[in-house]
Amino acid sequence: SPFVFTLKASVPNKVKYFTVEVKSTNPVFIGAVGDINVGSNILDLVNPSDGAKAVFSEILPFPYGDVVNNQSEIDFDLSDAQTPLLAFTGTHTFIMHVTDQSGCKKDIAINLVVE
């Protein structure tokens, strides 16, 4: 059964760019993300495409737009992602690429195993 699944990104100098690169051992999952996001597995959280917004509403409820841009703390509530992700077994990696307002960059990978 689903559980509360939350993360918090802390960016002291505030977000300038924030993308999430989606990788997976399950090609069907990558295909689903790509089909919705016009062939791309990279989701822009600051200036999302319509395809990225569709991924956020259908599979991965990531925050985006004003709740990410120029913010120093971003809450991710991925609890609602559990049900759609159960359809895709495998190891899914979400690489968060963040650049702050002063130009500092950080990449953080989150691995999620679905059995």
LUMGU-459370 format. One record per atom (N, C-alpha, C, O): residue number from 1; residue in one letter; atom name; x, z, y. Coordinates in Angstrom, 3 decimals. Example, Ala and Ser with C-alpha at 12.3 -4.5 7.8 and 13.67 -1.06 7.14 Angstrom:
REM LUMGU-459370
1|a|N|13.190|7.800|-5.690
1|a|CA|12.300|7.800|-4.500
1|a|C|13.200|7.800|-3.300
1|a|O|14.236|8.465|-3.319
2|s|N|12.850|7.080|-2.250
2|s|CA|13.670|7.140|-1.060
2|s|C|12.900|7.870|0.030
2|s|O|13.409|8.039|1.138
***
This chain:
REM LUMGU-459370
1|s|N|0.843|0.000|-1.189
1|s|CA|0.000|0.000|0.000
1|s|C|0.884|0.000|1.246
1|s|O|2.000|0.517|1.212
2|p|N|0.400|-0.567|2.327
2|p|CA|1.204|-0.658|3.556
2|p|C|1.579|0.713|4.111
2|p|O|0.880|1.704|3.900
3|f|N|2.685|0.738|4.816
3|f|CA|3.177|1.947|5.460
3|f|C|3.553|1.610|6.898
3|f|O|3.639|0.439|7.268
4|v|N|3.772|2.629|7.690
4|v|CA|4.175|2.408|9.078
4|v|C|5.613|1.909|9.074
4|v|O|6.491|2.530|8.474
5|f|N|5.850|0.791|9.742
5|f|CA|7.167|0.163|9.770
5|f|C|7.481|-0.208|11.218
5|f|O|7.035|-1.238|11.723
6|t|N|8.254|0.651|11.868
6|t|CA|8.557|0.423|13.276
6|t|C|10.063|0.442|13.521
6|t|O|10.819|1.083|12.791
7|l|N|10.476|-0.264|14.551
7|l|CA|11.861|-0.311|15.005
7|l|C|11.861|-0.231|16.523
7|l|O|10.871|-0.567|17.173
8|k|N|12.976|0.215|17.079
8|k|CA|13.111|0.221|18.531
8|k|C|14.458|-0.406|18.879
8|k|O|15.495|0.003|18.355
9|a|N|14.437|-1.399|19.763
9|a|CA|15.670|-2.002|20.270
9|a|C|15.987|-1.357|21.611
9|a|O|15.149|-1.341|22.513
10|s|N|17.196|-0.829|21.740
10|s|CA|17.639|-0.235|23.003
10|s|C|18.701|-1.131|23.624
10|s|O|19.733|-1.409|23.013
11|v|N|18.436|-1.575|24.837
11|v|CA|19.334|-2.472|25.558
11|v|C|19.510|-1.881|26.961
11|v|O|18.771|-2.234|27.881
12|p|N|20.492|-0.977|27.127
12|p|CA|20.626|-0.244|28.393
12|p|C|20.707|-1.116|29.654
12|p|O|20.203|-0.727|30.707
13|n|N|21.341|-2.294|29.548
13|n|CA|21.461|-3.174|30.718
13|n|C|20.351|-4.207|30.809
13|n|O|20.465|-5.174|31.561
14|k|N|19.305|-4.018|30.069
14|k|CA|18.084|-4.824|30.059
14|k|C|18.293|-6.220|29.471
14|k|O|19.347|-6.836|29.631
15|v|N|17.271|-6.686|28.800
15|v|CA|17.301|-7.951|28.063
15|v|C|17.290|-9.157|29.002
15|v|O|16.495|-9.241|29.938
16|k|N|18.200|-10.082|28.716
16|k|CA|18.179|-11.400|29.362
16|k|C|17.715|-12.450|28.348
16|k|O|16.827|-13.253|28.636
17|y|N|18.328|-12.435|27.154
17|y|CA|17.943|-13.326|26.061
17|y|C|17.760|-12.490|24.799
17|y|O|18.511|-11.547|24.552
18|f|N|16.753|-12.846|24.006
18|f|CA|16.509|-12.136|22.747
18|f|C|15.875|-13.135|21.782
18|f|O|14.726|-13.541|21.959
19|t|N|16.631|-13.521|20.768
19|t|CA|16.087|-14.404|19.745
19|t|C|16.215|-13.728|18.385
19|t|O|17.042|-12.836|18.192
20|v|N|15.391|-14.165|17.460
20|v|CA|15.459|-13.688|16.083
20|v|C|15.607|-14.917|15.190
20|v|O|14.764|-15.814|15.186
21|e|N|16.709|-14.930|14.432
21|e|CA|16.955|-15.991|13.468
21|e|C|16.463|-15.500|12.111
21|e|O|16.871|-14.437|11.644
22|v|N|15.592|-16.270|11.485
22|v|CA|14.995|-15.878|10.215
22|v|C|15.696|-16.631|9.083
22|v|O|15.771|-17.859|9.087
23|k|N|16.209|-15.866|8.112
23|k|CA|16.819|-16.434|6.908
23|k|C|16.147|-15.793|5.702
23|k|O|15.568|-14.711|5.803
24|s|N|16.230|-16.468|4.566
24|s|CA|15.586|-15.921|3.375
24|s|C|16.139|-16.571|2.111
24|s|O|16.601|-17.712|2.131
25|t|N|16.081|-15.821|1.014
25|t|CA|16.397|-16.398|-0.287
25|t|C|15.205|-17.187|-0.819
25|t|O|15.318|-17.880|-1.831
26|n|N|14.071|-17.085|-0.147
26|n|CA|12.857|-17.778|-0.560
26|n|C|12.626|-18.981|0.366
26|n|O|12.226|-18.808|1.518
27|p|N|12.874|-20.188|-0.133
27|p|CA|12.697|-21.367|0.716
27|p|C|11.258|-21.573|1.183
27|p|O|11.022|-22.197|2.217
28|v|N|10.303|-21.053|0.429
28|v|CA|8.904|-21.190|0.834
28|v|C|8.649|-20.377|2.109
28|v|O|7.906|-20.812|2.989
29|f|N|9.271|-19.188|2.204
29|f|CA|9.109|-18.367|3.413
29|f|C|9.713|-19.082|4.627
29|f|O|9.083|-19.168|5.681
30|i|N|10.933|-19.591|4.469
30|i|CA|11.568|-20.327|5.573
30|i|C|10.731|-21.551|5.934
30|i|O|10.577|-21.883|7.109
31|g|N|10.193|-22.218|4.914
31|g|CA|9.331|-23.367|5.169
31|g|C|8.082|-22.993|5.936
31|g|O|7.650|-23.732|6.821
32|a|N|7.489|-21.840|5.603
32|a|CA|6.280|-21.390|6.311
32|a|C|6.586|-21.103|7.774
32|a|O|5.823|-21.489|8.659
33|v|N|7.704|-20.426|8.030
33|v|CA|8.096|-20.156|9.422
33|v|C|8.350|-21.474|10.143
33|v|O|7.878|-21.671|11.263
34|g|N|9.092|-22.377|9.506
34|g|CA|9.397|-23.668|10.116
34|g|C|8.169|-24.526|10.348
34|g|O|8.061|-25.189|11.380
35|d|N|7.226|-24.520|9.384
35|d|CA|5.998|-25.299|9.551
35|d|C|5.211|-24.843|10.768
35|d|O|4.657|-25.669|11.495
36|i|N|5.157|-23.550|10.995
36|i|CA|4.408|-23.020|12.133
36|i|C|5.196|-23.195|13.430
36|i|O|4.610|-23.453|14.482
37|n|N|6.532|-23.055|13.358
37|n|CA|7.379|-23.056|14.555
37|n|C|8.095|-24.398|14.754
37|n|O|9.263|-24.416|15.142
38|v|N|7.432|-25.486|14.503
38|v|CA|7.928|-26.835|14.771
38|v|C|9.330|-27.057|14.173
38|v|O|10.222|-27.587|14.834
39|g|N|9.500|-26.643|12.920
39|g|CA|10.736|-26.900|12.211
39|g|C|11.878|-25.938|12.460
39|g|O|12.952|-26.109|11.885
40|s|N|11.684|-24.936|13.295
40|s|CA|12.775|-24.024|13.635
40|s|C|12.591|-22.661|12.984
40|s|O|11.471|-22.168|12.848
41|n|N|13.718|-22.053|12.580
41|n|CA|13.689|-20.693|12.049
41|n|C|14.206|-19.694|13.079
41|n|O|14.492|-18.546|12.740
42|i|N|14.328|-20.124|14.333
42|i|CA|14.762|-19.241|15.418
42|i|C|13.584|-19.009|16.354
42|i|O|12.962|-19.951|16.845
43|l|N|13.294|-17.739|16.587
43|l|CA|12.157|-17.340|17.414
43|l|C|12.668|-16.723|18.709
43|l|O|13.418|-15.746|18.683
44|d|N|12.268|-17.287|19.832
44|d|CA|12.668|-16.769|21.140
44|d|C|11.631|-15.744|21.584
44|d|O|10.457|-16.071|21.756
45|l|N|12.073|-14.499|21.768
45|l|CA|11.142|-13.443|22.170
45|l|C|10.943|-13.375|23.679
45|l|O|9.951|-12.812|24.141
46|v|N|11.865|-13.937|24.455
46|v|CA|11.730|-13.900|25.918
46|v|C|10.850|-15.047|26.400
46|v|O|9.912|-14.831|27.166
47|n|N|11.146|-16.257|25.957
47|n|CA|10.376|-17.448|26.344
47|n|C|9.913|-18.180|25.086
47|n|O|10.428|-19.253|24.769
48|p|N|8.957|-17.614|24.377
48|p|CA|8.571|-18.194|23.091
48|p|C|7.819|-19.513|23.235
48|p|O|7.028|-19.712|24.157
49|s|N|8.096|-20.401|22.290
49|s|CA|7.331|-21.641|22.197
49|s|C|5.941|-21.311|21.660
49|s|O|5.690|-20.196|21.201
50|d|N|5.050|-22.281|21.723
50|d|CA|3.725|-22.074|21.139
50|d|C|3.845|-21.834|19.639
50|d|O|3.081|-21.059|19.063
51|g|N|4.822|-22.511|19.003
51|g|CA|5.047|-22.309|17.568
51|g|C|5.493|-20.893|17.260
51|g|O|5.032|-20.289|16.292
52|a|N|6.400|-20.355|18.091
52|a|CA|6.848|-18.972|17.894
52|a|C|5.679|-18.004|18.066
52|a|O|5.533|-17.060|17.290
53|k|N|4.858|-18.236|19.070
53|k|CA|3.684|-17.369|19.271
53|k|C|2.771|-17.411|18.050
53|k|O|2.172|-16.400|17.684
54|a|N|2.664|-18.573|17.425
54|a|CA|1.836|-18.683|16.222
54|a|C|2.451|-17.884|15.072
54|a|O|1.729|-17.234|14.316
55|v|N|3.792|-17.927|14.933
55|v|CA|4.458|-17.111|13.907
55|v|C|4.167|-15.636|14.167
55|v|O|3.892|-14.882|13.234
56|f|N|4.226|-15.222|15.440
56|f|CA|3.975|-13.818|15.794
56|f|C|2.546|-13.410|15.444
56|f|O|2.311|-12.261|15.070
57|s|N|1.603|-14.317|15.556
57|s|CA|0.213|-13.949|15.269
57|s|C|-0.123|-14.085|13.782
57|s|O|-1.034|-13.413|13.297
58|e|N|0.606|-14.955|13.041
58|e|CA|0.241|-15.209|11.649
58|e|C|1.101|-14.489|10.614
58|e|O|0.608|-14.142|9.541
59|i|N|2.402|-14.255|10.925
59|i|CA|3.289|-13.674|9.915
59|i|C|4.032|-12.443|10.431
59|i|O|3.976|-11.377|9.818
60|l|N|4.722|-12.592|11.552
60|l|CA|5.633|-11.556|12.054
60|l|C|5.196|-11.092|13.439
60|l|O|5.421|-11.801|14.420
61|p|N|4.588|-9.939|13.538
61|p|CA|4.060|-9.481|14.836
61|p|C|5.144|-8.936|15.775
61|p|O|5.121|-7.763|16.148
62|f|N|6.096|-9.807|16.152
62|f|CA|7.142|-9.396|17.081
62|f|C|6.603|-9.355|18.508
62|f|O|5.726|-10.142|18.864
63|p|N|7.124|-8.441|19.324
63|p|CA|6.767|-8.446|20.747
63|p|C|7.432|-9.650|21.422
63|p|O|8.433|-10.168|20.927
64|y|N|6.880|-10.086|22.540
64|y|CA|7.481|-11.227|23.230
64|y|C|7.044|-11.248|24.698
64|y|O|6.150|-10.506|25.107
65|g|N|7.694|-12.112|25.475
65|g|CA|7.345|-12.280|26.884
65|g|C|7.737|-11.078|27.720
65|g|O|8.840|-10.549|27.586
66|d|N|6.835|-10.650|28.576
66|d|CA|7.120|-9.577|29.531
66|d|C|7.442|-8.235|28.882
66|d|O|8.113|-7.406|29.495
67|v|N|6.979|-8.004|27.655
67|v|CA|7.303|-6.727|27.001
67|v|C|8.720|-6.728|26.426
67|v|O|9.183|-5.708|25.916
68|v|N|9.412|-7.875|26.507
68|v|CA|10.799|-7.991|26.060
68|v|C|11.722|-8.305|27.233
68|v|O|12.748|-7.648|27.411
69|n|N|11.362|-9.302|28.027
69|n|CA|12.204|-9.757|29.136
69|n|C|12.482|-8.641|30.142
69|n|O|11.562|-7.994|30.643
70|n|N|13.773|-8.430|30.428
70|n|CA|14.218|-7.459|31.438
70|n|C|13.847|-6.013|31.087
70|n|O|13.739|-5.165|31.972
71|q|N|13.654|-5.740|29.793
71|q|CA|13.319|-4.388|29.343
71|q|C|14.550|-3.718|28.737
71|q|O|15.433|-4.391|28.206
72|s|N|14.601|-2.400|28.821
72|s|CA|15.715|-1.666|28.221
72|s|C|15.348|-1.073|26.861
72|s|O|16.238|-0.694|26.099
73|e|N|14.073|-0.987|26.547
73|e|CA|13.620|-0.540|25.236
73|e|C|12.442|-1.392|24.799
73|e|O|11.489|-1.601|25.549
74|i|N|12.531|-1.879|23.565
74|i|CA|11.472|-2.719|23.016
74|i|C|11.046|-2.125|21.689
74|i|O|11.869|-1.924|20.796
75|d|N|9.762|-1.847|21.560
75|d|CA|9.216|-1.315|20.316
75|d|C|8.732|-2.465|19.444
75|d|O|8.037|-3.366|19.913
76|f|N|9.104|-2.423|18.177
76|f|CA|8.645|-3.380|17.184
76|f|C|7.779|-2.619|16.196
76|f|O|8.269|-1.720|15.513
77|d|N|6.503|-2.963|16.108
77|d|CA|5.629|-2.390|15.085
77|d|C|5.342|-3.502|14.089
77|d|O|4.492|-4.361|14.322
78|l|N|6.062|-3.473|12.981
78|l|CA|5.942|-4.523|11.979
78|l|C|5.044|-4.115|10.815
78|l|O|5.053|-4.753|9.762
79|s|N|4.279|-3.062|11.008
79|s|CA|3.386|-2.580|9.950
79|s|C|2.453|-3.685|9.461
79|s|O|2.222|-3.812|8.259
80|d|N|1.916|-4.486|10.383
80|d|CA|0.973|-5.544|10.010
80|d|C|1.648|-6.739|9.351
80|d|O|0.962|-7.627|8.846
81|a|N|2.989|-6.782|9.344
81|a|CA|3.709|-7.886|8.690
81|a|C|3.762|-7.705|7.180
81|a|O|4.053|-8.657|6.455
82|q|N|3.489|-6.508|6.699
82|q|CA|3.646|-6.233|5.272
82|q|C|2.754|-7.099|4.394
82|q|O|3.214|-7.647|3.392
83|t|N|1.501|-7.226|4.756
83|t|CA|0.574|-7.991|3.926
83|t|C|0.988|-9.458|3.838
83|t|O|1.083|-9.979|2.726
84|p|N|1.240|-10.159|4.963
84|p|CA|1.666|-11.555|4.813
84|p|C|3.015|-11.698|4.102
84|p|O|3.216|-12.662|3.362
85|l|N|3.940|-10.760|4.313
85|l|CA|5.255|-10.869|3.687
85|l|C|5.213|-10.671|2.169
85|l|O|6.086|-11.170|1.460
86|l|N|4.204|-9.948|1.664
86|l|CA|4.089|-9.732|0.221
86|l|C|3.899|-11.046|-0.544
86|l|O|4.157|-11.112|-1.746
87|a|N|3.454|-12.068|0.144
87|a|CA|3.271|-13.375|-0.484
87|a|C|4.600|-14.088|-0.711
87|a|O|4.644|-15.108|-1.399
88|f|N|5.680|-13.564|-0.143
88|f|CA|6.984|-14.223|-0.201
88|f|C|8.034|-13.273|-0.779
88|f|O|8.671|-12.528|-0.034
89|t|N|8.216|-13.295|-2.099
89|t|CA|9.245|-12.447|-2.695
89|t|C|10.626|-12.957|-2.302
89|t|O|10.804|-14.139|-2.007
90|g|N|11.591|-12.061|-2.304
90|g|CA|12.958|-12.433|-1.971
90|g|C|13.544|-11.510|-0.931
90|g|O|12.926|-10.523|-0.530
91|t|N|14.739|-11.843|-0.501
91|t|CA|15.407|-11.084|0.549
91|t|C|15.300|-11.867|1.847
91|t|O|15.774|-12.999|1.945
92|h|N|14.678|-11.258|2.832
92|h|CA|14.487|-11.890|4.136
92|h|C|15.409|-11.194|5.137
92|h|O|15.449|-9.966|5.213
93|t|N|16.133|-11.983|5.889
93|t|CA|17.061|-11.448|6.880
93|t|C|16.611|-11.893|8.259
93|t|O|16.371|-13.075|8.505
94|f|N|16.505|-10.925|9.147
94|f|CA|16.119|-11.182|10.529
94|f|C|17.318|-10.808|11.392
94|f|O|17.633|-9.628|11.551
95|i|N|17.982|-11.813|11.947
95|i|CA|19.166|-11.562|12.766
95|i|C|18.737|-11.582|14.230
95|i|O|18.339|-12.612|14.774
96|m|N|18.832|-10.423|14.836
96|m|CA|18.438|-10.280|16.235
96|m|C|19.660|-10.542|17.111
96|m|O|20.658|-9.824|17.049
97|h|N|19.554|-11.593|17.932
97|h|CA|20.624|-11.968|18.857
97|h|C|20.171|-11.547|20.256
97|h|O|19.199|-12.080|20.791
98|v|N|20.883|-10.589|20.836
98|v|CA|20.488|-10.048|22.140
98|v|C|21.622|-10.239|23.139
98|v|O|22.785|-9.974|22.832
99|t|N|21.274|-10.702|24.339
99|t|CA|22.203|-10.757|25.468
99|t|C|21.556|-9.972|26.597
99|t|O|20.391|-10.187|26.930
100|d|N|22.334|-9.050|27.188
100|d|CA|21.752|-8.257|28.275
100|d|C|22.038|-8.908|29.630
100|d|O|22.722|-9.927|29.719
101|q|N|21.502|-8.299|30.666
101|q|CA|21.613|-8.851|32.024
101|q|C|23.058|-8.932|32.520
101|q|O|23.346|-9.703|33.435
102|s|N|23.974|-8.152|31.932
102|s|CA|25.374|-8.205|32.346
102|s|C|26.199|-9.155|31.467
102|s|O|27.406|-9.289|31.670
103|g|N|25.552|-9.818|30.486
103|g|CA|26.235|-10.794|29.650
103|g|C|26.775|-10.262|28.337
103|g|O|27.343|-11.023|27.554
104|c|N|26.611|-8.977|28.079
104|c|CA|27.051|-8.409|26.797
104|c|C|26.134|-8.914|25.687
104|c|O|24.921|-9.013|25.870
105|k|N|26.727|-9.236|24.526
105|k|CA|25.958|-9.779|23.406
105|k|C|26.083|-8.878|22.188
105|k|O|27.112|-8.237|21.971
106|k|N|25.022|-8.842|21.403
106|k|CA|25.012|-8.055|20.168
106|k|C|24.121|-8.773|19.162
106|k|O|23.031|-9.235|19.498
107|d|N|24.598|-8.858|17.932
107|d|CA|23.811|-9.412|16.836
107|d|C|23.575|-8.310|15.818
107|d|O|24.515|-7.641|15.389
108|i|N|22.333|-8.123|15.436
108|i|CA|21.977|-7.092|14.464
108|i|C|21.121|-7.745|13.378
108|i|O|20.109|-8.382|13.668
109|a|N|21.542|-7.579|12.133
109|a|CA|20.790|-8.137|10.998
109|a|C|19.962|-7.050|10.332
109|a|O|20.444|-5.944|10.087
110|i|N|18.737|-7.375|10.049
110|i|CA|17.838|-6.491|9.308
110|i|C|17.431|-7.218|8.041
110|i|O|16.890|-8.323|8.093
111|n|N|17.692|-6.596|6.909
111|n|CA|17.328|-7.197|5.610
111|n|C|16.094|-6.499|5.060
111|n|O|15.990|-5.272|5.077
112|l|N|15.175|-7.300|4.578
112|l|CA|13.938|-6.781|4.001
112|l|C|13.782|-7.423|2.625
112|l|O|13.730|-8.647|2.508
113|v|N|13.707|-6.592|1.586
113|v|CA|13.566|-7.081|0.226
113|v|C|12.113|-6.930|-0.208
113|v|O|11.542|-5.841|-0.143
114|v|N|11.526|-8.037|-0.650
114|v|CA|10.149|-8.042|-1.132
114|v|C|10.206|-8.382|-2.622
114|v|O|10.673|-9.451|-3.015
115|e|N|9.718|-7.445|-3.440
115|e|CA|9.750|-7.642|-4.901
115|e|C|8.361|-7.872|-5.450
115|e|O|8.197|-8.056|-6.656
***
